[in-house]
């Protein structure tokens, strides 16, 4: 009959005292380490709190510095081989054309002069591409 009257106890009920004692020891050790590492500041605070407060600059003398951080993301991709046969593999000419350059890029003086000789006025971010042959190894 004794076994039927026994109530099952949970893990917490069985170990509550041990857990609380171990937790208290861990907290006490943590506080001790913090006090030891900061003992000079604590001693100065206890001896003369006014001295410590006088070292803090007044709010009016503070300077606010705004900073920005540029995030650059690099994406690695695999090269895809594309084999297209143009003009049945025979070489052909491509006429010269005007190419738009990315921001911050400018055409060379040579290309500006070459375009002017052809009567073409290039924009700030444009260059002249010379004629070339395609499908040539």
N, CA, C and O atoms as CSV, one atom per row, in Angstrom:
chain,resi,resn,atom,element,x,y,z
A,1,UNK,N,N,0.791,-1.194,0.000
A,1,UNK,CA,C,0.000,0.000,0.000
A,1,UNK,C,C,0.837,1.263,0.000
A,1,UNK,O,O,0.415,2.298,-0.516
A,2,UNK,N,N,1.986,1.181,0.561
A,2,UNK,CA,C,2.870,2.350,0.601
A,2,UNK,C,C,3.255,2.797,-0.802
A,2,UNK,O,O,3.364,3.993,-1.071
A,3,UNK,N,N,3.460,1.835,-1.693
A,3,UNK,CA,C,3.872,2.188,-3.040
A,3,UNK,C,C,2.754,2.917,-3.781
A,3,UNK,O,O,3.033,3.785,-4.608
A,4,UNK,N,N,1.517,2.587,-3.506
A,4,UNK,CA,C,0.405,3.250,-4.177
A,4,UNK,C,C,0.243,4.683,-3.681
A,4,UNK,O,O,-0.194,5.545,-4.444
A,5,UNK,N,N,0.579,4.954,-2.447
A,5,UNK,CA,C,0.420,6.282,-1.868
A,5,UNK,C,C,1.568,7.215,-2.270
A,5,UNK,O,O,1.462,8.430,-2.104
A,6,UNK,N,N,2.643,6.667,-2.788
A,6,UNK,CA,C,3.770,7.519,-3.183
A,6,UNK,C,C,3.350,8.354,-4.388
A,6,UNK,O,O,2.765,7.845,-5.344
A,7,UNK,N,N,3.658,9.635,-4.322
A,7,UNK,CA,C,3.377,10.542,-5.432
A,7,UNK,C,C,4.670,10.705,-6.213
A,7,UNK,O,O,5.745,10.882,-5.638
A,8,UNK,N,N,4.547,10.642,-7.522
A,8,UNK,CA,C,5.747,10.831,-8.338
A,8,UNK,C,C,6.215,12.266,-8.199
A,8,UNK,O,O,5.409,13.196,-8.226
A,9,UNK,N,N,7.531,12.448,-8.049
A,9,UNK,CA,C,8.088,13.794,-7.937
A,9,UNK,C,C,8.828,14.128,-9.221
A,9,UNK,O,O,9.400,13.256,-9.875
A,10,UNK,N,N,8.803,15.401,-9.566
A,10,UNK,CA,C,9.485,15.839,-10.781
A,10,UNK,C,C,10.964,16.041,-10.492
A,10,UNK,O,O,11.400,16.038,-9.341
A,11,UNK,N,N,11.724,16.216,-11.573
A,11,UNK,CA,C,13.165,16.433,-11.441
A,11,UNK,C,C,13.420,17.706,-10.630
A,11,UNK,O,O,14.311,17.730,-9.782
A,12,UNK,N,N,12.641,18.767,-10.886
A,12,UNK,CA,C,12.832,20.030,-10.174
A,12,UNK,C,C,12.594,19.859,-8.678
A,12,UNK,O,O,13.354,20.381,-7.861
A,13,UNK,N,N,11.544,19.131,-8.321
A,13,UNK,CA,C,11.245,18.930,-6.903
A,13,UNK,C,C,12.358,18.143,-6.209
A,13,UNK,O,O,12.674,18.399,-5.048
A,14,UNK,N,N,12.946,17.187,-6.926
A,14,UNK,CA,C,14.022,16.397,-6.333
A,14,UNK,C,C,15.325,17.182,-6.223
A,14,UNK,O,O,16.095,16.947,-5.292
A,15,UNK,N,N,15.600,18.116,-7.153
A,15,UNK,CA,C,16.907,18.774,-7.233
A,15,UNK,C,C,16.870,20.277,-6.979
A,15,UNK,O,O,17.867,20.961,-7.212
A,16,UNK,N,N,15.755,20.798,-6.511
A,16,UNK,CA,C,15.606,22.236,-6.338
A,16,UNK,C,C,16.685,22.822,-5.420
A,16,UNK,O,O,17.275,23.852,-5.748
A,17,UNK,N,N,16.941,22.207,-4.322
A,17,UNK,CA,C,17.903,22.727,-3.359
A,17,UNK,C,C,19.310,22.769,-3.962
A,17,UNK,O,O,20.024,23.759,-3.800
A,18,UNK,N,N,19.708,21.699,-4.658
A,18,UNK,CA,C,21.034,21.650,-5.275
A,18,UNK,C,C,21.186,22.732,-6.346
A,18,UNK,O,O,22.213,23.405,-6.423
A,19,UNK,N,N,20.141,22.887,-7.176
A,19,UNK,CA,C,20.198,23.874,-8.256
A,19,UNK,C,C,20.321,25.286,-7.680
A,19,UNK,O,O,21.110,26.086,-8.181
A,20,UNK,N,N,19.566,25.594,-6.655
A,20,UNK,CA,C,19.627,26.923,-6.050
A,20,UNK,C,C,20.993,27.184,-5.410
A,20,UNK,O,O,21.520,28.291,-5.517
A,21,UNK,N,N,21.559,26.199,-4.758
A,21,UNK,CA,C,22.885,26.373,-4.142
A,21,UNK,C,C,23.946,26.594,-5.223
A,21,UNK,O,O,24.766,27.505,-5.110
A,22,UNK,N,N,23.929,25.769,-6.261
A,22,UNK,CA,C,24.917,25.905,-7.343
A,22,UNK,C,C,24.735,27.245,-8.057
A,22,UNK,O,O,25.719,27.914,-8.375
A,23,UNK,N,N,23.494,27.640,-8.309
A,23,UNK,CA,C,23.228,28.930,-8.948
A,23,UNK,C,C,23.741,30.087,-8.106
A,23,UNK,O,O,24.318,31.034,-8.639
A,24,UNK,N,N,23.536,30.019,-6.798
A,24,UNK,CA,C,24.024,31.068,-5.902
A,24,UNK,C,C,25.535,31.158,-5.916
A,24,UNK,O,O,26.091,32.255,-5.890
A,25,UNK,N,N,26.209,30.013,-5.958
A,25,UNK,CA,C,27.676,30.000,-6.004
A,25,UNK,C,C,28.166,30.616,-7.311
A,25,UNK,O,O,29.117,31.398,-7.308
A,26,UNK,N,N,27.531,30.272,-8.419
A,26,UNK,CA,C,27.936,30.814,-9.723
A,26,UNK,C,C,27.766,32.335,-9.746
A,26,UNK,O,O,28.649,33.044,-10.227
A,27,UNK,N,N,26.649,32.839,-9.235
A,27,UNK,CA,C,26.413,34.287,-9.196
A,27,UNK,C,C,27.441,34.965,-8.293
A,27,UNK,O,O,27.965,36.021,-8.647
A,28,UNK,N,N,27.738,34.379,-7.139
A,28,UNK,CA,C,28.713,34.968,-6.217
A,28,UNK,C,C,30.098,35.035,-6.853
A,28,UNK,O,O,30.801,36.034,-6.704
A,29,UNK,N,N,30.494,33.978,-7.561
A,29,UNK,CA,C,31.803,33.978,-8.223
A,29,UNK,C,C,31.831,35.045,-9.314
A,29,UNK,O,O,32.829,35.752,-9.452
A,30,UNK,N,N,30.745,35.179,-10.099
A,30,UNK,CA,C,30.671,36.197,-11.145
A,30,UNK,C,C,30.797,37.605,-10.582
A,30,UNK,O,O,31.528,38.432,-11.127
A,31,UNK,N,N,30.090,37.877,-9.499
A,31,UNK,CA,C,30.176,39.194,-8.857
A,31,UNK,C,C,31.584,39.422,-8.322
A,31,UNK,O,O,32.118,40.526,-8.428
A,32,UNK,N,N,32.185,38.389,-7.749
A,32,UNK,CA,C,33.555,38.526,-7.242
A,32,UNK,C,C,34.542,38.864,-8.343
A,32,UNK,O,O,35.422,39.703,-8.152
A,33,UNK,N,N,34.404,38.217,-9.494
A,33,UNK,CA,C,35.300,38.499,-10.616
A,33,UNK,C,C,35.110,39.933,-11.093
A,33,UNK,O,O,36.096,40.628,-11.340
A,34,UNK,N,N,33.862,40.397,-11.229
A,34,UNK,CA,C,33.600,41.770,-11.659
A,34,UNK,C,C,34.180,42.785,-10.672
A,34,UNK,O,O,34.763,43.788,-11.085
A,35,UNK,N,N,34.022,42.533,-9.388
A,35,UNK,CA,C,34.564,43.445,-8.374
A,35,UNK,C,C,36.085,43.465,-8.457
A,35,UNK,O,O,36.693,44.533,-8.386
A,36,UNK,N,N,36.706,42.297,-8.607
A,36,UNK,CA,C,38.165,42.231,-8.680
A,36,UNK,C,C,38.697,42.968,-9.904
A,36,UNK,O,O,39.683,43.698,-9.803
A,37,UNK,N,N,38.051,42.786,-11.073
A,37,UNK,CA,C,38.522,43.441,-12.300
A,37,UNK,C,C,38.326,44.950,-12.257
A,37,UNK,O,O,39.064,45.677,-12.921
A,38,UNK,N,N,37.352,45.444,-11.496
A,38,UNK,CA,C,37.046,46.875,-11.460
A,38,UNK,C,C,37.323,47.479,-10.091
A,38,UNK,O,O,36.714,48.485,-9.727
A,39,UNK,N,N,38.232,46.881,-9.329
A,39,UNK,CA,C,38.430,47.340,-7.950
A,39,UNK,C,C,38.965,48.769,-7.880
A,39,UNK,O,O,38.594,49.513,-6.972
A,40,UNK,N,N,39.831,49.173,-8.820
A,40,UNK,CA,C,40.361,50.542,-8.779
A,40,UNK,C,C,39.241,51.565,-8.956
A,40,UNK,O,O,39.189,52.558,-8.230
A,41,UNK,N,N,38.367,51.335,-9.890
A,41,UNK,CA,C,37.260,52.256,-10.115
A,41,UNK,C,C,36.306,52.259,-8.929
A,41,UNK,O,O,35.781,53.311,-8.562
A,42,UNK,N,N,36.077,51.104,-8.327
A,42,UNK,CA,C,35.189,51.022,-7.160
A,42,UNK,C,C,35.790,51.741,-5.958
A,42,UNK,O,O,35.086,52.434,-5.224
A,43,UNK,N,N,37.106,51.571,-5.760
A,43,UNK,CA,C,37.776,52.251,-4.647
A,43,UNK,C,C,37.684,53.758,-4.831
A,43,UNK,O,O,37.393,54.481,-3.878
A,44,UNK,N,N,37.927,54.241,-6.044
A,44,UNK,CA,C,37.849,55.676,-6.315
A,44,UNK,C,C,36.428,56.175,-6.108
A,44,UNK,O,O,36.223,57.276,-5.598
A,45,UNK,N,N,35.457,55.382,-6.496
A,45,UNK,CA,C,34.057,55.761,-6.319
A,45,UNK,C,C,33.705,55.863,-4.835
A,45,UNK,O,O,33.012,56.793,-4.422
A,46,UNK,N,N,34.180,54.912,-4.039
A,46,UNK,CA,C,33.873,54.904,-2.608
A,46,UNK,C,C,34.601,56.044,-1.902
A,46,UNK,O,O,34.015,56.705,-1.044
A,47,UNK,N,N,35.862,56.287,-2.245
A,47,UNK,CA,C,36.649,57.327,-1.580
A,47,UNK,C,C,36.153,58.724,-1.918
A,47,UNK,O,O,36.022,59.566,-1.029
A,48,UNK,N,N,35.886,58.971,-3.150
A,48,UNK,CA,C,35.462,60.318,-3.531
A,48,UNK,C,C,34.650,60.298,-4.797
A,48,UNK,O,O,35.192,60.428,-5.894
A,49,UNK,N,N,33.386,60.139,-4.654
A,49,UNK,CA,C,32.522,60.094,-5.817
A,49,UNK,C,C,32.526,61.398,-6.590
A,49,UNK,O,O,32.294,61.403,-7.799
A,50,UNK,N,N,32.790,62.523,-5.895
A,50,UNK,CA,C,32.801,63.816,-6.567
A,50,UNK,C,C,33.973,63.903,-7.538
A,50,UNK,O,O,33.840,64.493,-8.610
A,51,UNK,N,N,35.114,63.326,-7.183
A,51,UNK,CA,C,36.273,63.349,-8.067
A,51,UNK,C,C,35.955,62.599,-9.360
A,51,UNK,O,O,36.317,63.039,-10.451
A,52,UNK,N,N,35.285,61.481,-9.225
A,52,UNK,CA,C,34.936,60.673,-10.385
A,52,UNK,C,C,33.937,61.419,-11.263
A,52,UNK,O,O,34.046,61.390,-12.489
A,53,UNK,N,N,32.971,62.082,-10.648
A,53,UNK,CA,C,31.969,62.821,-11.399
A,53,UNK,C,C,32.587,64.015,-12.115
A,53,UNK,O,O,32.102,64.407,-13.176
A,54,UNK,N,N,33.638,64.597,-11.563
A,54,UNK,CA,C,34.255,65.763,-12.195
A,54,UNK,C,C,34.997,65.381,-13.471
A,54,UNK,O,O,35.269,66.252,-14.297
A,55,UNK,N,N,35.332,64.104,-13.656
A,55,UNK,CA,C,36.035,63.659,-14.848
A,55,UNK,C,C,35.102,63.502,-16.043
A,55,UNK,O,O,35.568,63.408,-17.178
A,56,UNK,N,N,33.801,63.471,-15.805
A,56,UNK,CA,C,32.834,63.318,-16.889
A,56,UNK,C,C,32.626,64.684,-17.526
A,56,UNK,O,O,32.278,65.634,-16.825
A,57,UNK,N,N,32.833,64.812,-18.846
A,57,UNK,CA,C,32.670,66.125,-19.488
A,57,UNK,C,C,31.211,66.555,-19.491
A,57,UNK,O,O,30.314,65.716,-19.570
A,58,UNK,N,N,30.973,67.856,-19.405
A,58,UNK,CA,C,29.593,68.336,-19.462
A,58,UNK,C,C,28.973,68.041,-20.832
A,58,UNK,O,O,29.679,67.890,-21.829
A,59,UNK,N,N,27.675,67.965,-20.857
A,59,UNK,CA,C,26.982,67.601,-22.090
A,59,UNK,C,C,27.177,68.659,-23.170
A,59,UNK,O,O,27.216,68.318,-24.352
A,60,UNK,N,N,27.300,69.924,-22.802
A,60,UNK,CA,C,27.433,70.998,-23.784
A,60,UNK,C,C,28.727,70.884,-24.584
A,60,UNK,O,O,28.796,71.392,-25.703
A,61,UNK,N,N,29.754,70.231,-24.041
A,61,UNK,CA,C,31.037,70.125,-24.715
A,61,UNK,C,C,31.142,68.898,-25.620
A,61,UNK,O,O,32.175,68.684,-26.254
A,62,UNK,N,N,30.096,68.104,-25.682
A,62,UNK,CA,C,30.186,66.880,-26.472
A,62,UNK,C,C,30.003,67.190,-27.950
A,62,UNK,O,O,29.332,68.154,-28.317
A,63,UNK,N,N,30.595,66.376,-28.775
A,63,UNK,CA,C,30.496,66.513,-30.216
A,63,UNK,C,C,29.843,65.253,-30.768
A,63,UNK,O,O,30.219,64.140,-30.402
A,64,UNK,N,N,28.874,65.431,-31.639
A,64,UNK,CA,C,28.201,64.293,-32.243
A,64,UNK,C,C,28.817,64.061,-33.607
A,64,UNK,O,O,28.881,64.971,-34.433
A,65,UNK,N,N,29.265,62.851,-33.838
A,65,UNK,CA,C,29.879,62.490,-35.104
A,65,UNK,C,C,28.982,61.466,-35.772
A,65,UNK,O,O,28.701,60.406,-35.215
A,66,UNK,N,N,28.537,61.801,-36.978
A,66,UNK,CA,C,27.712,60.862,-37.726
A,66,UNK,C,C,28.613,60.076,-38.669
A,66,UNK,O,O,29.467,60.649,-39.345
A,67,UNK,N,N,28.422,58.786,-38.710
A,67,UNK,CA,C,29.223,57.948,-39.595
A,67,UNK,C,C,28.302,57.123,-40.468
A,67,UNK,O,O,27.165,56.820,-40.107
A,68,UNK,N,N,28.826,56.771,-41.623
A,68,UNK,CA,C,28.083,55.875,-42.502
A,68,UNK,C,C,28.980,54.698,-42.832
A,68,UNK,O,O,30.204,54.823,-42.880
A,69,UNK,N,N,28.368,53.584,-43.051
A,69,UNK,CA,C,29.105,52.383,-43.394
A,69,UNK,C,C,28.622,51.895,-44.743
A,69,UNK,O,O,27.423,51.723,-44.962
A,70,UNK,N,N,29.563,51.674,-45.643
A,70,UNK,CA,C,29.216,51.177,-46.969
A,70,UNK,C,C,29.306,49.660,-46.947
A,70,UNK,O,O,30.318,49.092,-46.537
A,71,UNK,N,N,28.248,49.019,-47.387
A,71,UNK,CA,C,28.210,47.564,-47.413
A,71,UNK,C,C,28.443,47.109,-48.849
A,71,UNK,O,O,27.727,47.512,-49.766
A,72,UNK,N,N,29.435,46.280,-49.025
A,72,UNK,CA,C,29.740,45.757,-50.350
A,72,UNK,C,C,29.483,44.260,-50.316
A,72,UNK,O,O,30.043,43.536,-49.494
A,73,UNK,N,N,28.640,43.814,-51.209
A,73,UNK,CA,C,28.316,42.400,-51.274
A,73,UNK,C,C,28.954,41.814,-52.529
A,73,UNK,O,O,28.802,42.351,-53.626
A,74,UNK,N,N,29.658,40.725,-52.355
A,74,UNK,CA,C,30.280,40.044,-53.481
A,74,UNK,C,C,29.506,38.766,-53.746
A,74,UNK,O,O,29.274,37.964,-52.841
A,75,UNK,N,N,29.116,38.589,-54.980
A,75,UNK,CA,C,28.383,37.390,-55.368
A,75,UNK,C,C,29.265,36.611,-56.330
A,75,UNK,O,O,29.676,37.129,-57.369
A,76,UNK,N,N,29.550,35.378,-55.982
A,76,UNK,CA,C,30.374,34.541,-56.841
A,76,UNK,C,C,29.451,33.712,-57.732
A,76,UNK,O,O,28.509,33.085,-57.247
A,77,UNK,N,N,29.725,33.713,-59.029
A,77,UNK,CA,C,28.930,32.928,-59.957
A,77,UNK,C,C,29.849,32.081,-60.818
A,77,UNK,O,O,31.031,32.388,-60.976
A,78,UNK,N,N,29.310,31.042,-61.359
A,78,UNK,CA,C,30.088,30.193,-62.261
A,78,UNK,C,C,29.977,30.738,-63.674
A,78,UNK,O,O,28.930,31.249,-64.072
A,79,UNK,N,N,31.059,30.628,-64.427
A,79,UNK,CA,C,31.048,31.062,-65.818
A,79,UNK,C,C,30.274,30.035,-66.642
A,79,UNK,O,O,30.448,28.827,-66.478
A,80,UNK,N,N,29.431,30.531,-67.516
A,80,UNK,CA,C,28.649,29.662,-68.377
A,80,UNK,C,C,29.240,29.766,-69.781
A,80,UNK,O,O,29.385,30.862,-70.323
A,81,UNK,N,N,29.570,28.648,-70.347
A,81,UNK,CA,C,30.115,28.629,-71.695
A,81,UNK,C,C,28.966,28.645,-72.685
A,81,UNK,O,O,28.091,27.779,-72.659
A,82,UNK,N,N,28.981,29.643,-73.557
A,82,UNK,CA,C,27.951,29.764,-74.571
A,82,UNK,C,C,28.626,29.597,-75.916
A,82,UNK,O,O,29.559,30.329,-76.246
A,83,UNK,N,N,28.164,28.654,-76.675
A,83,UNK,CA,C,28.742,28.491,-78.013
A,83,UNK,C,C,27.651,28.792,-79.031
A,83,UNK,O,O,26.747,27.988,-79.262
A,84,UNK,N,N,27.760,29.965,-79.630
A,84,UNK,CA,C,26.837,30.369,-80.673
A,84,UNK,C,C,27.642,30.488,-81.966
A,84,UNK,O,O,28.763,30.997,-81.968
A,85,UNK,N,N,27.089,30.038,-83.002
A,85,UNK,CA,C,27.739,30.193,-84.294
A,85,UNK,C,C,27.056,31.351,-84.998
A,85,UNK,O,O,25.877,31.274,-85.344
A,86,UNK,N,N,27.804,32.425,-85.207
A,86,UNK,CA,C,27.277,33.585,-85.908
A,86,UNK,C,C,27.790,33.577,-87.339
A,86,UNK,O,O,28.963,33.295,-87.584
A,87,UNK,N,N,26.927,33.879,-88.261
A,87,UNK,CA,C,27.313,34.010,-89.672
A,87,UNK,C,C,28.006,32.739,-90.165
A,87,UNK,O,O,28.953,32.799,-90.950
A,88,UNK,N,N,27.520,31.588,-89.691
A,88,UNK,CA,C,28.097,30.283,-90.041
A,88,UNK,C,C,29.587,30.203,-89.728
A,88,UNK,O,O,30.317,29.450,-90.372
A,89,UNK,N,N,30.039,30.974,-88.747
A,89,UNK,CA,C,31.442,30.931,-88.337
A,89,UNK,C,C,32.356,31.797,-89.180
A,89,UNK,O,O,33.553,31.879,-88.904
A,90,UNK,N,N,31.820,32.445,-90.201
A,90,UNK,CA,C,32.651,33.308,-91.060
A,90,UNK,C,C,32.855,34.663,-90.383
A,90,UNK,O,O,31.929,35.185,-89.762
A,91,UNK,N,N,34.052,35.236,-90.495
A,91,UNK,CA,C,34.297,36.557,-89.912
A,91,UNK,C,C,33.426,37.622,-90.573
A,91,UNK,O,O,33.145,37.556,-91.770
A,92,UNK,N,N,33.004,38.605,-89.776
A,92,UNK,CA,C,32.249,39.734,-90.311
A,92,UNK,C,C,32.615,40.985,-89.532
A,92,UNK,O,O,33.067,40.905,-88.389
A,93,UNK,N,N,32.422,42.118,-90.140
A,93,UNK,CA,C,32.798,43.392,-89.534
A,93,UNK,C,C,31.678,43.979,-88.694
A,93,UNK,O,O,30.498,43.840,-89.015
A,94,UNK,N,N,32.072,44.641,-87.608
A,94,UNK,CA,C,31.139,45.372,-86.760
A,94,UNK,C,C,31.508,46.841,-86.884
A,94,UNK,O,O,32.664,47.208,-86.670
A,95,UNK,N,N,30.539,47.694,-87.230
A,95,UNK,CA,C,30.818,49.116,-87.389
A,95,UNK,C,C,31.087,49.747,-86.031
A,95,UNK,O,O,30.634,49.242,-85.003
A,96,UNK,N,N,31.825,50.852,-86.029
A,96,UNK,CA,C,32.068,51.598,-84.793
A,96,UNK,C,C,30.763,52.129,-84.230
A,96,UNK,O,O,29.797,52.333,-84.966
A,97,UNK,N,N,30.735,52.354,-82.915
A,97,UNK,CA,C,29.516,52.848,-82.281
A,97,UNK,C,C,29.862,53.634,-81.030
A,97,UNK,O,O,30.998,53.607,-80.556
A,98,UNK,N,N,28.864,54.339,-80.500
A,98,UNK,CA,C,29.044,55.102,-79.256
A,98,UNK,C,C,28.635,54.201,-78.098
A,98,UNK,O,O,27.570,53.585,-78.116
A,99,UNK,N,N,29.493,54.137,-77.102
A,99,UNK,CA,C,29.234,53.297,-75.931
A,99,UNK,C,C,29.045,54.180,-74.709
A,99,UNK,O,O,29.823,55.107,-74.484
A,100,UNK,N,N,28.012,53.898,-73.917
A,100,UNK,CA,C,27.805,54.604,-72.647
A,100,UNK,C,C,28.722,53.997,-71.590
A,100,UNK,O,O,28.771,52.778,-71.427
A,101,UNK,N,N,29.442,54.850,-70.879
A,101,UNK,CA,C,30.374,54.400,-69.850
A,101,UNK,C,C,29.703,54.426,-68.475
A,101,UNK,O,O,28.763,55.191,-68.260
A,102,UNK,N,N,30.177,53.601,-67.550
A,102,UNK,CA,C,29.639,53.635,-66.181
A,102,UNK,C,C,29.929,54.986,-65.515
A,102,UNK,O,O,30.827,55.715,-65.936
A,103,UNK,N,N,29.160,55.305,-64.475
A,103,UNK,CA,C,29.378,56.549,-63.732
A,103,UNK,C,C,30.813,56.624,-63.236
A,103,UNK,O,O,31.369,55.633,-62.761
A,104,UNK,N,N,31.398,57.789,-63.348
A,104,UNK,CA,C,32.773,57.997,-62.893
A,104,UNK,C,C,33.801,57.710,-63.974
A,104,UNK,O,O,34.975,58.031,-63.790
A,105,UNK,N,N,33.411,57.122,-65.085
A,105,UNK,CA,C,34.324,56.850,-66.193
A,105,UNK,C,C,34.193,57.972,-67.215
A,105,UNK,O,O,33.115,58.537,-67.400
A,106,UNK,N,N,35.305,58.285,-67.875
A,106,UNK,CA,C,35.308,59.344,-68.879
A,106,UNK,C,C,36.065,58.853,-70.105
A,106,UNK,O,O,36.961,58.016,-69.990
A,107,UNK,N,N,35.704,59.378,-71.295
A,107,UNK,CA,C,36.406,58.946,-72.502
A,107,UNK,C,C,37.830,59.506,-72.518
A,107,UNK,O,O,38.114,60.534,-71.904
A,108,UNK,N,N,38.707,58.817,-73.223
A,108,UNK,CA,C,40.082,59.298,-73.342
A,108,UNK,C,C,40.123,60.483,-74.300
A,108,UNK,O,O,39.217,60.669,-75.112
A,109,UNK,N,N,41.181,61.278,-74.195
A,109,UNK,CA,C,41.346,62.429,-75.094
A,109,UNK,C,C,41.439,61.957,-76.537
A,109,UNK,O,O,40.961,62.636,-77.446
A,110,UNK,N,N,42.046,60.803,-76.751
A,110,UNK,CA,C,42.186,60.243,-78.105
A,110,UNK,C,C,40.806,59.958,-78.705
A,110,UNK,O,O,40.561,60.272,-79.870
A,111,UNK,N,N,39.910,59.366,-77.919
A,111,UNK,CA,C,38.577,59.027,-78.427
A,111,UNK,C,C,37.733,60.285,-78.664
A,111,UNK,O,O,36.935,60.332,-79.601
A,112,UNK,N,N,37.912,61.309,-77.808
A,112,UNK,CA,C,37.186,62.568,-78.010
A,112,UNK,C,C,37.623,63.201,-79.331
A,112,UNK,O,O,36.788,63.668,-80.105
A,113,UNK,N,N,38.951,63.215,-79.588
A,113,UNK,CA,C,39.479,63.797,-80.828
A,113,UNK,C,C,39.026,62.981,-82.044
A,113,UNK,O,O,38.669,63.548,-83.077
A,114,UNK,N,N,39.042,61.656,-81.919
A,114,UNK,CA,C,38.623,60.784,-83.020
A,114,UNK,C,C,37.143,61.019,-83.346
A,114,UNK,O,O,36.771,61.082,-84.518
A,115,UNK,N,N,36.305,61.147,-82.322
A,115,UNK,CA,C,34.876,61.390,-82.541
A,115,UNK,C,C,34.663,62.760,-83.172
A,115,UNK,O,O,33.823,62.900,-84.060
A,116,UNK,N,N,35.405,63.770,-82.734
A,116,UNK,CA,C,35.275,65.123,-83.289
A,116,UNK,C,C,35.650,65.131,-84.768
A,116,UNK,O,O,35.017,65.818,-85.570
A,117,UNK,N,N,36.682,64.364,-85.126
A,117,UNK,CA,C,37.097,64.286,-86.529
A,117,UNK,C,C,35.997,63.663,-87.386
A,117,UNK,O,O,35.894,63.953,-88.578
A,118,UNK,N,N,35.179,62.810,-86.779
A,118,UNK,CA,C,34.071,62.187,-87.510
A,118,UNK,C,C,32.790,63.017,-87.416
A,118,UNK,O,O,31.756,62.631,-87.961
A,119,UNK,N,N,32.859,64.169,-86.716
A,119,UNK,CA,C,31.682,65.030,-86.563
A,119,UNK,C,C,30.732,64.557,-85.482
A,119,UNK,O,O,29.551,64.901,-85.508
A,120,UNK,N,N,31.226,63.767,-84.521
A,120,UNK,CA,C,30.393,63.233,-83.439
A,120,UNK,C,C,30.766,63.952,-82.151
A,120,UNK,O,O,31.949,64.077,-81.833
A,121,UNK,N,N,29.759,64.430,-81.396
A,121,UNK,CA,C,30.011,65.055,-80.093
A,121,UNK,C,C,29.640,64.035,-79.021
A,121,UNK,O,O,28.480,63.642,-78.894
A,122,UNK,N,N,30.649,63.611,-78.250
A,122,UNK,CA,C,30.419,62.614,-77.192
A,122,UNK,C,C,29.884,63.290,-75.943
A,122,UNK,O,O,30.261,64.417,-75.620
A,123,UNK,N,N,28.991,62.582,-75.239
A,123,UNK,CA,C,28.513,63.049,-73.939
A,123,UNK,C,C,29.582,62.839,-72.881
A,123,UNK,O,O,30.649,62.297,-73.167
A,124,UNK,N,N,29.293,63.271,-71.651
A,124,UNK,CA,C,30.278,63.201,-70.569
A,124,UNK,C,C,30.709,61.765,-70.269
A,124,UNK,O,O,31.880,61.515,-69.981
A,125,UNK,N,N,29.781,60.837,-70.333
A,125,UNK,CA,C,30.081,59.439,-70.007
A,125,UNK,C,C,29.913,58.550,-71.245
A,125,UNK,O,O,29.303,57.483,-71.171
A,126,UNK,N,N,30.455,58.997,-72.376
A,126,UNK,CA,C,30.373,58.214,-73.607
A,126,UNK,C,C,31.751,58.107,-74.243
A,126,UNK,O,O,32.605,58.971,-74.048
A,127,UNK,N,N,31.958,57.046,-75.001
A,127,UNK,CA,C,33.197,56.875,-75.741
A,127,UNK,C,C,32.871,56.291,-77.104
A,127,UNK,O,O,31.762,55.815,-77.346
A,128,UNK,N,N,33.849,56.337,-77.979
A,128,UNK,CA,C,33.678,55.825,-79.326
A,128,UNK,C,C,34.388,54.477,-79.417
A,128,UNK,O,O,35.557,54.362,-79.051
A,129,UNK,N,N,33.684,53.462,-79.903
A,129,UNK,CA,C,34.267,52.134,-80.079
A,129,UNK,C,C,34.663,51.999,-81.541
A,129,UNK,O,O,33.850,52.252,-82.430
A,130,UNK,N,N,35.907,51.602,-81.799
A,130,UNK,CA,C,36.399,51.441,-83.173
A,130,UNK,C,C,35.728,50.237,-83.845
A,130,UNK,O,O,35.306,49.298,-83.171
A,131,UNK,N,N,35.636,50.275,-85.176
A,131,UNK,CA,C,35.121,49.100,-85.889
A,131,UNK,C,C,36.046,47.899,-85.664
A,131,UNK,O,O,37.255,48.064,-85.498
A,132,UNK,N,N,35.472,46.691,-85.660
A,132,UNK,CA,C,36.278,45.485,-85.435
A,132,UNK,C,C,35.649,44.304,-86.145
A,132,UNK,O,O,34.510,44.373,-86.606
A,133,UNK,N,N,36.398,43.226,-86.228
A,133,UNK,CA,C,35.923,41.993,-86.872
A,133,UNK,C,C,35.491,41.011,-85.802
A,133,UNK,O,O,36.137,40.891,-84.762
A,134,UNK,N,N,34.397,40.307,-86.057
A,134,UNK,CA,C,33.882,39.307,-85.135
A,134,UNK,C,C,34.055,37.920,-85.760
A,134,UNK,O,O,34.141,37.789,-86.981
A,135,UNK,N,N,34.104,36.887,-84.911
A,135,UNK,CA,C,34.323,35.493,-85.333
A,135,UNK,C,C,35.745,35.314,-85.861
A,135,UNK,O,O,35.984,34.524,-86.774
A,136,UNK,N,N,36.670,36.046,-85.282
A,136,UNK,CA,C,38.064,35.928,-85.679
A,136,UNK,C,C,38.835,35.402,-84.476
A,136,UNK,O,O,38.713,35.950,-83.381
A,137,UNK,N,N,39.618,34.361,-84.661
A,137,UNK,CA,C,40.359,33.776,-83.555
A,137,UNK,C,C,41.634,34.541,-83.292
A,137,UNK,O,O,42.391,34.187,-82.388
